[in-house]
């Protein structure tokens, strides 16, 4: 537990001279007219009562730059959230990002929101200061009014009001039964239901009010990576929120007016709506790198298309208890406001790199309990300035006095924000930019060749001697050449397309470009020629397990070297031995997997015998993730069955 703020303070004396009304305020009420039989009456401005100075006053008499909206006005303007409010308030900008909110008034505020960092635009709900703007996420629902104050408000509202504040006042319990229910449906399949009901429980003794909200909408960002990643949503930046507020009011509890309220809110946001705004120097190598993970990666800015491999879900749970009490003593009013708020935030499957490549990964969590208390007294209107009625014969009008003490204690508990690095993918990304990888400690050195390369993507050490070719005759032929040149065990050769791919007994293997995995591995196992059949057995077992783990398909081994799904061949293994009667020099292990082939890619004679993972699943499969899973499975099976010495690490 780590407290980040605890303290107490005395508010300053505030007074207002009885002079002409200030003109800085903005009365957001349309003029209304009354018509009598005698003819039209003069236009009048609706009176709006605000509490911008911690006491009720007519908006026209408050010398503060502000905008105020009644609950009916908010409903008429279809304002459902603070994000909607920005279009009604001058100089207010509100944006949501990574599950948080960034707010500025007159350009002043904060563009980050996490941990101990608090915005320069404060939020007060029912007189209770909120640690984050996002704790007001029940929305603009069943409210008496909302006040947006512009400019510093530290005298009466304390810290973190450099730019201004939201003062949100819910509707209070009353001694008359009333209620409403409202439903909406809109674009992006937005659904909204809100309600409020209240009235007396015990006449003149105890009143209640219950408010509730449920809302959901789909995302407005198209995610091009969704077909290639199980963790990505097709539509990003969607959200669902639901919550309720319960209030009990005792209008005459030993002479005091007391209202106790409890609010609970749950929010699930998809924060994965990110676009590529600029690729440095329009680097084609970087684009090629990202397209290895998502062939449809979008690089056009401001078109509501993004490419992220994980949909970051921000889960927020908010509980808020507030006690408001007021007591009149000989025209003076004593107010007590106490509150306890608990904000629990979690980020599931966070994608800190905002790209289709799994370079970084994260999972955040944060708990923010906060307790506040305020004791305040308000004077009646006093003649002059604190008893002094005039100076040099000039009247000082009237003054109002507000004084009090305030306490706040906020903590950050169980706060974790780890960011992991996928070293192998980061190495590929750096290599695409021509950076010398041997100068980067801890990253494997990879040979990255022309566009179209396959990037294994998992948290294992990808073979340091991986080679990738746009097109070859056969990857086995290349490995044989490398083996004859004396290369050590561990060479892995990927080919995007093979013109003379072959299977067992010299049969031709179909290997169209960028639709499968076609690769070969150089092994130098410590086996006799009679024992090398174990290589095929181990490879088939590893291949079956990797395919099943990545796709969920019921992959089966058709001994000795085929993998079938639903009775049709989806993968094959070709093991070629080079050695002498009693000694193995090396083994070339060739593997082919039909990943994203369509039925039309197979000749008619094979359509009843062969299939692809895409055809069986009904969606594309990430070749990079599957490649990594196969290599990892081969390594694991090789260790288990051939001893502790790795095959290709």
C-alpha positions as CSV (number, residue, x, y, z in Angstrom):
1,X,0.0,0.0,0.0
2,X,1.4,3.4,-1.0
3,X,-0.3,6.6,0.0
4,X,0.3,9.3,-2.6
5,X,-1.5,12.2,-0.9
6,X,-2.7,12.9,2.6
7,X,-3.3,16.4,4.1
8,X,-5.7,19.0,5.3
9,X,-6.2,22.7,4.6
10,X,-8.3,25.7,5.2
11,X,-10.2,27.4,2.3
12,X,-9.8,31.1,1.9
13,X,-12.4,33.7,2.5
14,X,-14.5,34.4,-0.5
15,X,-16.7,37.4,-1.0
16,X,-18.7,38.9,-3.8
17,X,-19.7,42.5,-3.9
18,X,-23.3,43.3,-4.8
19,X,-22.6,45.0,-8.2
20,X,-23.7,44.4,-11.7
21,X,-23.6,40.8,-12.8
22,X,-20.3,39.5,-14.3
23,X,-20.5,38.8,-18.0
24,X,-17.9,36.0,-18.3
25,X,-20.4,33.3,-17.5
26,X,-22.4,31.5,-20.2
27,X,-26.1,30.8,-19.6
28,X,-26.9,27.7,-21.7
29,X,-30.6,28.3,-21.6
30,X,-32.7,29.3,-24.6
31,X,-34.8,32.4,-24.1
32,X,-38.5,31.6,-23.5
33,X,-41.5,33.7,-23.9
34,X,-45.0,33.7,-22.4
35,X,-48.0,34.8,-24.4
36,X,-51.1,36.4,-22.7
37,X,-54.4,37.5,-24.2
38,X,-53.2,41.1,-24.3
39,X,-50.2,40.1,-26.5
40,X,-46.6,39.0,-26.3
41,X,-44.7,39.4,-23.1
42,X,-41.0,40.5,-22.9
43,X,-38.5,37.7,-23.3
44,X,-36.9,36.3,-20.1
45,X,-33.9,34.2,-19.4
46,X,-34.4,31.0,-17.4
47,X,-32.9,31.1,-14.0
48,X,-30.2,28.4,-13.5
49,X,-29.1,27.7,-9.9
50,X,-25.5,26.6,-9.6
51,X,-23.1,25.7,-6.8
52,X,-19.8,26.8,-8.4
53,X,-18.9,28.7,-5.3
54,X,-20.0,26.0,-2.9
55,X,-23.4,27.7,-2.3
56,X,-26.5,28.0,-4.4
57,X,-26.6,31.1,-6.6
58,X,-28.1,32.2,-9.8
59,X,-25.7,31.6,-12.7
60,X,-26.0,35.2,-13.7
61,X,-24.7,36.3,-10.3
62,X,-21.6,34.1,-10.3
63,X,-18.4,35.8,-11.5
64,X,-16.8,32.7,-13.0
65,X,-16.4,31.6,-16.6
66,X,-18.5,28.5,-16.7
67,X,-21.2,26.5,-18.6
68,X,-24.1,25.0,-16.8
69,X,-26.7,22.5,-18.0
70,X,-29.8,21.2,-16.3
71,X,-30.6,17.5,-16.6
72,X,-33.5,18.3,-19.0
73,X,-31.1,20.4,-21.1
74,X,-28.6,17.5,-21.3
75,X,-31.3,15.1,-22.4
76,X,-32.5,17.5,-25.0
77,X,-29.0,17.9,-26.4
78,X,-28.5,14.1,-26.3
79,X,-25.5,14.4,-24.1
80,X,-24.8,10.9,-22.7
81,X,-21.2,11.2,-21.5
82,X,-18.4,13.7,-20.8
83,X,-17.2,13.0,-24.4
84,X,-20.5,14.3,-25.7
85,X,-20.3,17.3,-23.4
86,X,-17.2,18.7,-25.2
87,X,-19.3,19.6,-28.2
88,X,-21.5,21.9,-26.0
89,X,-18.8,23.6,-23.9
90,X,-16.4,26.2,-25.4
91,X,-12.6,25.4,-24.9
92,X,-13.3,21.8,-23.7
93,X,-11.5,18.9,-25.3
94,X,-12.1,15.3,-24.1
95,X,-10.6,12.1,-25.5
96,X,-10.4,8.5,-24.4
97,X,-7.3,6.5,-24.9
98,X,-5.9,3.3,-23.4
99,X,-8.9,3.1,-21.2
100,X,-8.2,6.5,-19.6
101,X,-9.3,10.0,-20.5
102,X,-7.4,13.1,-21.5
103,X,-9.1,16.4,-20.8
104,X,-8.1,20.0,-21.4
105,X,-9.8,23.3,-20.9
106,X,-8.5,26.2,-22.7
107,X,-5.6,24.0,-23.8
108,X,-4.5,23.3,-20.3
109,X,-4.7,19.8,-18.8
110,X,-2.8,16.5,-19.1
111,X,-2.5,14.1,-22.0
112,X,-1.7,11.0,-19.8
113,X,-3.6,9.4,-17.0
114,X,-2.1,6.6,-14.9
115,X,-0.7,6.0,-11.4
116,X,-0.2,9.0,-9.3
117,X,-0.6,11.4,-12.2
118,X,-3.8,13.4,-11.9
119,X,-5.4,15.6,-14.5
120,X,-5.4,19.4,-14.2
121,X,-9.2,19.2,-14.8
122,X,-10.8,17.9,-11.7
123,X,-14.0,15.9,-11.4
124,X,-16.4,16.3,-8.4
125,X,-19.5,14.1,-8.1
126,X,-22.0,15.2,-5.5
127,X,-19.3,17.3,-3.9
128,X,-16.8,14.4,-3.7
129,X,-13.5,14.8,-5.5
130,X,-12.7,11.9,-7.9
131,X,-9.1,10.7,-8.3
132,X,-9.5,10.2,-12.1
133,X,-11.8,11.7,-14.7
134,X,-12.8,8.1,-15.7
135,X,-14.4,7.6,-12.3
136,X,-17.3,9.7,-13.6
137,X,-18.0,6.9,-16.1
138,X,-21.6,6.3,-15.0
139,X,-22.2,9.0,-17.6
140,X,-24.5,11.9,-17.8
141,X,-27.5,10.0,-16.3
142,X,-30.3,11.2,-14.0
143,X,-28.6,14.4,-13.1
144,X,-29.8,17.6,-11.6
145,X,-27.1,19.5,-13.6
146,X,-23.5,19.6,-14.8
147,X,-21.3,22.6,-14.3
148,X,-18.1,23.1,-16.2
149,X,-15.9,25.7,-14.6
150,X,-13.1,27.2,-16.7
151,X,-9.8,28.5,-15.1
152,X,-8.1,27.8,-11.8
153,X,-10.6,26.9,-9.0
154,X,-8.1,26.0,-6.2
155,X,-9.6,28.3,-3.6
156,X,-12.8,26.3,-3.1
157,X,-12.1,23.0,-4.9
158,X,-8.5,22.4,-4.0
159,X,-5.7,20.8,-5.9
160,X,-5.8,19.6,-9.5
161,X,-8.1,22.3,-10.7
162,X,-5.5,24.3,-12.6
163,X,-7.5,24.2,-15.8
164,X,-11.0,23.9,-14.3
165,X,-13.4,21.2,-13.2
166,X,-16.5,19.2,-13.8
167,X,-19.1,19.6,-11.1
168,X,-21.6,16.8,-11.4
169,X,-24.8,17.0,-9.3
170,X,-27.1,13.9,-9.4
171,X,-30.8,14.3,-8.9
172,X,-31.6,13.9,-5.2
173,X,-34.4,12.0,-3.4
174,X,-37.6,13.9,-3.1
175,X,-40.9,13.5,-1.2
176,X,-42.9,13.0,-4.5
177,X,-42.9,9.9,-6.6
178,X,-41.4,10.3,-10.0
179,X,-39.4,8.3,-12.5
180,X,-38.4,7.8,-16.1
181,X,-37.1,5.1,-18.4
182,X,-35.3,5.8,-21.7
183,X,-34.1,3.6,-24.5
184,X,-32.0,4.3,-27.6
185,X,-30.6,2.5,-30.6
186,X,-28.2,3.9,-33.1
187,X,-25.4,3.3,-35.5
188,X,-22.5,0.9,-34.6
189,X,-25.3,-1.1,-33.0
190,X,-25.3,1.3,-30.0
191,X,-27.9,0.3,-27.4
192,X,-28.6,2.6,-24.4
193,X,-31.1,2.1,-21.5
194,X,-31.3,4.4,-18.5
195,X,-33.8,4.9,-15.8
196,X,-34.4,6.8,-12.6
197,X,-37.1,6.4,-10.0
198,X,-37.6,8.0,-6.6
199,X,-40.0,9.1,-3.9
200,X,-40.8,8.8,-0.2
201,X,-40.3,5.7,1.9
202,X,-41.5,7.4,5.1
203,X,-43.3,10.7,4.4
204,X,-41.2,13.7,5.5
205,X,-38.7,11.3,7.1
206,X,-36.9,9.1,4.5
207,X,-36.8,9.4,0.7
208,X,-35.0,7.4,-2.0
209,X,-33.8,7.6,-5.6
210,X,-32.4,4.8,-7.7
211,X,-30.7,5.4,-11.1
212,X,-29.3,2.8,-13.5
213,X,-27.6,2.7,-16.9
214,X,-26.6,0.1,-19.5
215,X,-25.0,0.9,-22.8
216,X,-22.9,-0.8,-25.4
217,X,-21.7,-0.1,-28.9
218,X,-19.4,-1.8,-31.4
219,X,-16.1,-0.3,-32.3
220,X,-15.7,2.2,-35.1
221,X,-12.2,1.1,-36.1
222,X,-11.7,-1.7,-38.6
223,X,-8.9,-4.0,-37.5
224,X,-7.3,-5.6,-40.5
225,X,-5.2,-8.1,-38.4
226,X,-8.3,-9.8,-36.9
227,X,-8.3,-12.6,-39.5
228,X,-4.7,-13.5,-38.6
229,X,-4.8,-13.2,-34.8
230,X,-7.2,-14.9,-32.4
231,X,-6.6,-12.1,-29.8
232,X,-7.8,-9.3,-32.1
233,X,-11.3,-8.0,-32.5
234,X,-12.6,-7.2,-36.1
235,X,-13.9,-3.9,-34.8
236,X,-11.8,-1.9,-32.3
237,X,-12.7,0.9,-29.8
238,X,-16.0,-0.7,-28.7
239,X,-17.3,-0.4,-25.2
240,X,-19.9,-1.6,-22.7
241,X,-20.8,0.1,-19.5
242,X,-23.3,-0.5,-16.8
243,X,-24.0,0.8,-13.4
244,X,-26.4,2.0,-10.8
245,X,-26.7,4.7,-8.1
246,X,-28.8,4.3,-4.9
247,X,-29.5,7.3,-2.7
248,X,-31.3,7.7,0.7
249,X,-32.3,11.1,1.9
250,X,-33.4,12.1,5.4
251,X,-34.7,15.7,5.1
252,X,-35.0,16.2,8.8
253,X,-32.6,14.1,10.8
254,X,-32.4,15.9,14.1
255,X,-32.7,19.1,12.2
256,X,-30.1,18.2,9.5
257,X,-30.6,17.3,5.9
258,X,-28.6,14.1,5.1
259,X,-28.2,12.2,1.8
260,X,-26.2,9.0,1.6
261,X,-25.4,7.6,-1.9
262,X,-23.7,4.5,-3.3
263,X,-22.7,4.2,-6.9
264,X,-21.3,1.1,-8.7
265,X,-20.0,1.0,-12.3
266,X,-18.5,-1.7,-14.6
267,X,-16.9,-0.7,-17.9
268,X,-15.3,-2.9,-20.5
269,X,-13.5,-0.9,-23.2
270,X,-11.6,-2.1,-26.3
271,X,-8.7,0.3,-26.4
272,X,-7.1,-1.2,-29.5
273,X,-8.2,1.4,-32.0
274,X,-4.9,2.7,-33.3
275,X,-3.9,3.8,-36.8
276,X,-0.5,4.0,-38.5
277,X,-0.1,7.7,-38.9
278,X,3.4,7.7,-40.4
279,X,6.1,5.2,-41.4
280,X,9.5,6.8,-41.0
281,X,10.6,7.9,-44.5
282,X,7.9,5.7,-45.9
283,X,10.2,2.7,-45.2
284,X,9.1,-0.2,-47.4
285,X,11.1,-2.7,-45.4
286,X,9.1,-1.8,-42.2
287,X,5.9,-2.1,-44.2
288,X,7.0,-5.5,-45.4
289,X,7.8,-6.5,-41.8
290,X,4.3,-5.7,-40.6
291,X,2.7,-7.3,-43.7
292,X,4.4,-10.6,-42.7
293,X,2.0,-10.7,-39.8
294,X,-0.9,-9.0,-41.6
295,X,-0.9,-9.0,-45.4
296,X,-3.7,-6.4,-45.2
297,X,-1.9,-4.0,-42.8
298,X,-3.2,-0.5,-43.5
299,X,-0.8,2.4,-43.6
300,X,-3.3,5.1,-44.7
301,X,-3.9,7.6,-41.9
302,X,-7.3,8.9,-40.7
303,X,-9.4,6.3,-42.5
304,X,-10.6,4.4,-39.3
305,X,-8.5,1.4,-40.2
306,X,-5.9,0.0,-37.8
307,X,-3.8,-3.2,-37.5
308,X,-3.1,-4.6,-34.1
309,X,-2.6,-8.2,-33.1
310,X,-4.2,-8.0,-29.7
311,X,-7.3,-6.1,-28.6
312,X,-6.5,-4.4,-25.4
313,X,-9.5,-4.8,-23.0
314,X,-9.6,-2.2,-20.2
315,X,-11.8,-3.5,-17.3
316,X,-12.8,-0.8,-14.8
317,X,-14.8,-1.4,-11.6
318,X,-15.8,1.7,-9.6
319,X,-17.5,2.0,-6.2
320,X,-18.3,5.3,-4.6
321,X,-19.9,6.1,-1.3
322,X,-20.8,9.7,-0.4
323,X,-22.4,11.3,2.6
324,X,-23.7,14.8,2.4
325,X,-25.1,16.6,5.4
326,X,-26.1,20.2,6.0
327,X,-27.3,21.9,9.2
328,X,-28.6,25.5,9.6
329,X,-27.5,27.5,12.7
330,X,-29.0,31.0,12.9
331,X,-28.8,31.6,9.1
332,X,-25.3,30.1,8.9
333,X,-25.0,26.7,7.2
334,X,-22.6,23.9,8.2
335,X,-21.9,21.3,5.5
336,X,-20.2,18.0,5.9
337,X,-19.1,15.9,2.8
338,X,-17.4,12.6,3.3
339,X,-16.6,10.0,0.6
340,X,-14.8,6.8,-0.1
341,X,-14.0,5.8,-3.7
342,X,-12.5,2.6,-5.0
343,X,-11.3,2.2,-8.6
344,X,-10.0,-1.1,-9.8
345,X,-8.5,-1.1,-13.3
346,X,-7.1,-4.0,-15.3
347,X,-5.8,-4.1,-18.9
348,X,-6.1,-7.6,-20.4
349,X,-4.0,-8.5,-23.4
350,X,-2.5,-5.1,-23.7
351,X,-0.7,-4.3,-27.0
352,X,1.9,-1.5,-26.2
353,X,3.4,-1.6,-29.7
354,X,0.0,-0.9,-31.5
355,X,1.1,-2.9,-34.5
356,X,0.2,-6.3,-36.1
357,X,3.6,-7.6,-34.9
358,X,3.9,-9.1,-31.4
359,X,6.9,-7.0,-30.4
360,X,5.7,-5.9,-27.0
361,X,3.1,-7.4,-24.7
362,X,1.7,-6.2,-21.4
363,X,-1.0,-6.8,-18.8
364,X,-1.7,-3.9,-16.4
365,X,-3.6,-3.6,-13.1
366,X,-4.1,-0.8,-10.6
367,X,-6.2,-0.2,-7.5
368,X,-7.0,3.3,-6.3
369,X,-8.8,3.6,-2.9
370,X,-9.4,7.2,-1.8
371,X,-11.0,8.8,1.3
372,X,-12.0,12.5,1.5
373,X,-13.7,14.7,4.0
374,X,-14.7,18.3,4.0
375,X,-16.2,20.4,6.7
376,X,-17.4,23.8,5.5
377,X,-19.4,26.7,6.8
378,X,-21.3,29.3,4.8
379,X,-22.5,32.7,6.0
380,X,-25.7,34.5,5.1
381,X,-25.3,37.6,3.0
382,X,-23.4,40.0,5.2
383,X,-23.6,43.8,4.8
384,X,-20.5,45.4,3.6
385,X,-17.2,43.6,3.8
386,X,-17.3,41.6,7.0
387,X,-19.1,44.3,8.9
388,X,-17.4,47.3,7.2
389,X,-20.2,48.9,5.3
390,X,-18.4,51.7,3.4
391,X,-15.0,53.2,2.6
392,X,-14.6,56.9,1.9
393,X,-18.3,57.2,1.6
394,X,-18.7,54.4,-1.0
395,X,-20.8,51.4,-0.1
396,X,-19.1,48.0,-0.1
397,X,-22.3,46.2,-0.8
398,X,-22.6,42.8,0.7
399,X,-20.2,39.8,1.1
400,X,-20.4,36.1,1.6
401,X,-18.0,34.0,3.7
402,X,-17.1,30.4,3.1
403,X,-14.5,28.7,5.2
404,X,-13.6,25.1,6.0
405,X,-11.1,22.3,6.2
406,X,-10.5,19.4,3.7
407,X,-8.8,16.0,4.0
408,X,-7.8,13.6,1.3
409,X,-5.9,10.3,1.4
410,X,-5.4,8.4,-1.9
411,X,-3.4,5.2,-2.3
412,X,-2.1,3.1,-5.2
413,X,-2.3,-0.6,-4.3
414,X,-1.3,-3.6,-6.3
415,X,-0.1,-1.5,-9.2
416,X,1.7,-3.5,-11.9
417,X,2.5,-2.4,-15.4
418,X,5.0,-4.9,-16.9
419,X,6.0,-4.6,-20.5
420,X,7.5,-7.7,-22.1
421,X,9.8,-7.8,-25.1
422,X,9.6,-10.5,-27.8
423,X,13.3,-10.5,-28.6
424,X,13.1,-12.5,-31.8
425,X,10.5,-10.3,-33.3
426,X,12.2,-7.1,-32.1
427,X,15.4,-8.4,-33.8
428,X,13.5,-8.8,-37.1
429,X,12.1,-5.3,-36.8
430,X,15.5,-3.8,-36.2
431,X,17.0,-5.8,-39.1
432,X,14.3,-4.4,-41.4
433,X,15.7,-0.9,-40.7
434,X,19.3,-2.0,-41.4
435,X,20.5,-1.8,-37.8
436,X,23.5,-3.9,-36.7
437,X,22.0,-6.6,-34.6
438,X,25.3,-7.8,-33.3
439,X,25.5,-4.5,-31.3
440,X,22.2,-5.2,-29.5
441,X,22.8,-7.4,-26.5
442,X,20.5,-10.3,-26.1
443,X,18.9,-10.2,-29.5
444,X,19.5,-13.1,-32.0
445,X,21.3,-12.3,-35.2
446,X,19.0,-13.2,-38.1
447,X,19.5,-13.0,-41.8
448,X,16.5,-11.1,-43.3
449,X,16.2,-11.3,-47.0
450,X,13.8,-9.6,-49.5
451,X,10.1,-8.9,-49.1
452,X,7.7,-11.7,-48.2
453,X,9.8,-13.3,-45.4
454,X,8.2,-15.3,-42.7
455,X,8.8,-14.0,-39.1
456,X,8.4,-16.7,-36.4
457,X,6.7,-15.0,-33.5
458,X,6.9,-16.5,-30.1
459,X,8.8,-16.1,-26.9
460,X,11.5,-18.7,-27.8
461,X,15.0,-18.2,-29.2
462,X,14.5,-18.4,-32.9
463,X,17.4,-20.3,-34.6
464,X,20.3,-17.9,-35.0
465,X,21.0,-19.3,-38.5
466,X,17.6,-18.9,-40.0
467,X,17.5,-18.1,-43.7
468,X,14.5,-16.9,-45.7
469,X,14.1,-16.9,-49.5
470,X,11.5,-15.4,-51.7
471,X,11.6,-18.5,-54.0
472,X,13.7,-21.6,-54.3
473,X,13.6,-24.9,-56.2
474,X,13.5,-26.8,-52.9
475,X,14.5,-25.7,-49.4
476,X,16.0,-29.2,-48.9
477,X,18.4,-28.5,-51.8
478,X,19.6,-25.4,-50.1
479,X,20.1,-27.1,-46.7
480,X,22.1,-29.9,-48.4
481,X,24.4,-27.3,-50.0
482,X,24.9,-25.5,-46.7
483,X,25.5,-28.9,-44.9
484,X,28.2,-29.8,-47.5
485,X,29.8,-26.4,-46.8
486,X,30.2,-27.5,-43.2
487,X,27.6,-25.4,-41.5
488,X,26.7,-26.6,-38.0
489,X,23.4,-28.0,-36.9
490,X,20.7,-25.4,-36.6
491,X,20.3,-24.0,-40.1
492,X,16.6,-23.4,-40.9
493,X,15.6,-22.4,-44.4
494,X,12.2,-20.9,-45.1
495,X,11.0,-20.4,-48.7
496,X,7.9,-18.3,-49.6
497,X,7.5,-20.4,-52.7
498,X,9.2,-23.6,-54.1
499,X,9.2,-24.5,-57.8
500,X,10.4,-28.1,-57.3
501,X,9.1,-29.0,-53.9
502,X,9.1,-32.8,-53.4
503,X,7.7,-35.3,-51.0
504,X,8.4,-38.9,-50.2
505,X,9.3,-41.2,-53.1
506,X,10.0,-38.1,-55.2
507,X,6.4,-37.1,-55.5
508,X,5.7,-33.5,-56.4
509,X,4.5,-31.2,-53.6
510,X,2.3,-28.2,-54.3
511,X,3.9,-25.0,-52.8
512,X,2.2,-21.8,-53.9
513,X,3.7,-18.5,-52.8
514,X,2.8,-17.1,-49.4
515,X,0.1,-19.6,-48.6
516,X,2.0,-22.3,-46.7
517,X,5.0,-23.1,-44.6
518,X,7.8,-24.7,-46.6
519,X,11.0,-25.1,-44.7
520,X,13.9,-27.4,-44.0
521,X,16.2,-27.9,-41.0
522,X,19.8,-29.2,-40.9
523,X,20.3,-31.7,-38.1
524,X,23.4,-33.6,-37.0
525,X,21.9,-36.1,-34.6
526,X,24.1,-38.5,-32.6
527,X,22.3,-41.5,-34.0
528,X,23.2,-44.5,-36.1
529,X,21.6,-44.8,-39.5
530,X,19.2,-47.4,-38.1
531,X,18.0,-45.0,-35.5
532,X,17.3,-42.1,-37.8
533,X,13.7,-43.2,-38.2
534,X,13.3,-41.6,-34.8
535,X,13.7,-38.2,-36.4
536,X,10.6,-38.7,-38.5
537,X,8.6,-40.0,-35.5
538,X,9.7,-37.1,-33.3
539,X,9.0,-34.6,-36.1
540,X,5.5,-36.0,-36.9
541,X,4.6,-35.9,-33.2
542,X,5.8,-32.4,-32.8
543,X,4.1,-31.2,-36.0
544,X,0.7,-32.7,-35.0
545,X,0.9,-31.2,-31.5
546,X,1.8,-27.7,-32.9
547,X,-1.0,-27.7,-35.4
548,X,-3.5,-28.9,-32.9
549,X,-2.4,-26.3,-30.3
550,X,-2.5,-23.4,-32.7
551,X,-5.8,-24.2,-34.5
552,X,-7.7,-26.6,-32.3
553,X,-8.2,-28.9,-35.2
554,X,-8.1,-32.7,-34.6
555,X,-4.8,-33.3,-36.4
556,X,-3.8,-37.0,-36.7
557,X,-0.6,-38.8,-37.9
558,X,-0.8,-41.0,-40.9
559,X,2.4,-42.9,-40.4
560,X,5.1,-42.5,-41.1
561,X,5.2,-38.9,-42.3
562,X,1.8,-37.3,-43.0
563,X,-0.5,-35.1,-40.9
564,X,-4.2,-35.4,-41.8
565,X,-7.3,-33.4,-40.6
566,X,-10.7,-35.0,-41.1
567,X,-9.1,-37.7,-43.3
568,X,-7.4,-35.3,-45.7
569,X,-3.7,-34.5,-45.8
570,X,-2.6,-31.1,-44.5
571,X,1.1,-31.6,-43.9
572,X,4.0,-33.8,-44.9
573,X,7.5,-34.6,-43.8
574,X,10.5,-35.5,-45.9
575,X,13.6,-36.8,-44.1
576,X,16.8,-37.2,-46.2
577,X,19.8,-38.9,-44.6
578,X,23.4,-38.4,-45.6
579,X,26.0,-40.6,-44.0
580,X,27.9,-43.9,-44.0
581,X,27.0,-47.4,-42.9
582,X,27.7,-46.8,-39.2
583,X,27.6,-43.0,-39.0
584,X,25.2,-40.2,-39.8
585,X,26.8,-37.0,-41.2
586,X,23.6,-35.0,-41.3
587,X,19.9,-35.2,-41.8
588,X,17.8,-32.7,-43.8
589,X,14.3,-32.5,-42.3
590,X,11.8,-31.0,-44.7
591,X,8.4,-29.9,-43.7
592,X,5.5,-28.6,-45.7
593,X,2.2,-27.3,-44.3
594,X,-0.8,-26.2,-46.3
595,X,-1.8,-23.2,-44.2
596,X,-3.9,-20.7,-46.2
597,X,-4.5,-22.5,-49.5
598,X,-8.0,-22.4,-51.0
599,X,-9.8,-25.3,-52.7
600,X,-9.0,-23.8,-56.1
601,X,-5.2,-23.9,-55.4
602,X,-5.4,-27.8,-55.5
603,X,-5.7,-29.6,-58.8
604,X,-9.0,-31.5,-59.2
605,X,-7.2,-34.8,-58.6
606,X,-6.1,-33.8,-55.1
607,X,-9.2,-32.0,-53.8
608,X,-10.6,-35.1,-52.2
609,X,-7.2,-36.0,-50.7
610,X,-5.7,-32.7,-49.5
611,X,-6.9,-29.7,-47.5
612,X,-5.5,-26.7,-45.7
613,X,-5.9,-25.3,-42.2
614,X,-7.8,-22.3,-43.6
615,X,-10.2,-24.5,-45.4
616,X,-10.9,-26.5,-42.2
617,X,-11.2,-23.5,-39.9
618,X,-13.0,-21.2,-42.3
619,X,-10.5,-18.4,-41.6
620,X,-6.8,-17.6,-42.3
621,X,-4.1,-18.8,-39.9
622,X,-1.0,-16.8,-39.0
623,X,1.9,-18.5,-40.7
624,X,4.4,-16.7,-38.4
625,X,2.8,-17.9,-35.2
626,X,2.4,-21.5,-36.6
627,X,6.1,-21.5,-37.7
628,X,7.2,-20.5,-34.2
629,X,5.0,-23.2,-32.6
630,X,6.3,-25.9,-34.9
631,X,10.0,-25.0,-34.2
632,X,9.3,-24.8,-30.4
633,X,7.5,-28.2,-30.5
634,X,10.4,-29.8,-32.5
635,X,12.9,-28.5,-30.0
636,X,10.9,-29.8,-27.1
637,X,10.2,-33.2,-28.6
638,X,13.9,-33.5,-29.6
639,X,15.0,-32.8,-26.1
640,X,12.6,-35.4,-24.6
641,X,13.4,-38.2,-27.0
642,X,17.1,-37.6,-28.0
643,X,18.5,-36.3,-24.7
644,X,19.2,-32.8,-23.4
645,X,21.2,-31.6,-26.4
646,X,19.0,-29.3,-28.4
647,X,18.5,-29.8,-32.1
648,X,18.9,-26.3,-33.4
649,X,19.7,-23.9,-30.6
